[in-house]
Amino acid sequence: MPEVTLYESDEFIVKGQYHQDYPDELFIHCEVHRWGIKQYRKMVTVWSVILDELHERGCYKVNSVIPKRDTKTRRFQTMFGLTPSEETADYVKYTLIL
C-alpha cells in the first residue's frame, strides 16, 4: 500500500502506511531533518494530534519496524510511546496501542 503523508514541515515528515493484512493498524515512517528541543516539543504535539485523528478513523495500533543495529532510531521510538513488540534476527517491531 502507498505511504500517506500525515504531517510535513521543514523539520520533519510523518507518513503512514496501511498493510492489507492489518486493516486497523498503521505503520509509521518519520524523517527528521532538524533535531533539537524545539523540534522535539513540536513533534510531541503533532504526534498527539496524529494519534487522536487515527483513533477517530478506526486505527487502533501504530507500528514501526527498525533495524536492530540502528540504536538511535530505536530509542527514538520509545520517546514517542512505542514499545518493542516483536523481534527477528535483524529487526525490532515497535507498537503503540491507541
N, C-alpha and C positions, 0 to 999 in steps of 0.2 A: 504494500500500500504506500502511496506517496506521503511525504512529510508535509505537515501543515504548520505554518508559522503562527505561533501563539502570541509572541511578543518580539519586537525588534527595535533596537536603539543603536547608537554608536558604541555603547559599552558592551552590550550582549544581545544574543538572539536565543529565544527558546522556541523549539519546534517539537511537535508531537507526531507520532506515527502509530496508527492502529494496525493490528495484526488480525487477520481473518480468524485465527484460532482463539483469539482473546478479545471478543467484541466489547466487553465492558472495561477494558484496560487500555492504557496508553503508554507507549514507550517514548521517553523524553530524551531530547537531544539539546544540548546547550553549548553555544560557542561564546566564550568570553574574550572580548577584545581589549578591555582595560579592567584592571583589578585593583581595588583599594577599599577602604572602609566606606566611602561614599557609594561606590558601586554595590558593595555587599548589602548595605541598607536598602538601596533601591531594589536589588534582586529579591530580598526578603519580602518587601511589599508587593512586588509584581507576582512573585511565586504564590503568595496568599490569595491574590485575586484569581490567578490561573486555576488554582486548586478549587476554589469556590465555584467558578464557572464550569469546570469539568464535572464536578459533582452534580451540579444542577442539570447537566446534559446527560447524566446517566453513567458517567465514568466513575468507577469505584476503586481503581487501583492504578497507580503510575509506577513505571519501571524504568530502569536504565541498566545497560549491560556494559561493564567496564573491564578492560584488560587487567589481569592481576598485577602485572608489572607497573601499572600506572597508579602508584600510591597517592599522588597528589589529587588526581581526579576522583579516586575512590573516597578520599577524605572529604572532598567537596560534596559528594552525595549525602554524607551524614550531616553536613551543615544545613541541609535543607529537608531533613526528616526522613530520608530514605535509609533503610537498613538492609544489610545483606540477607538475601532470601534463598539463593541457590548459588552453587559454585561448581565450576568444572576445572580441569587442569589449567586452563588459560584465562578464564573469565569469571567475574563475580556479577550476579544479577542483584540489583538493589530494588527494593519495593517500598512504596508508601501506600497504605490503605486509607482511602478517604472516608 
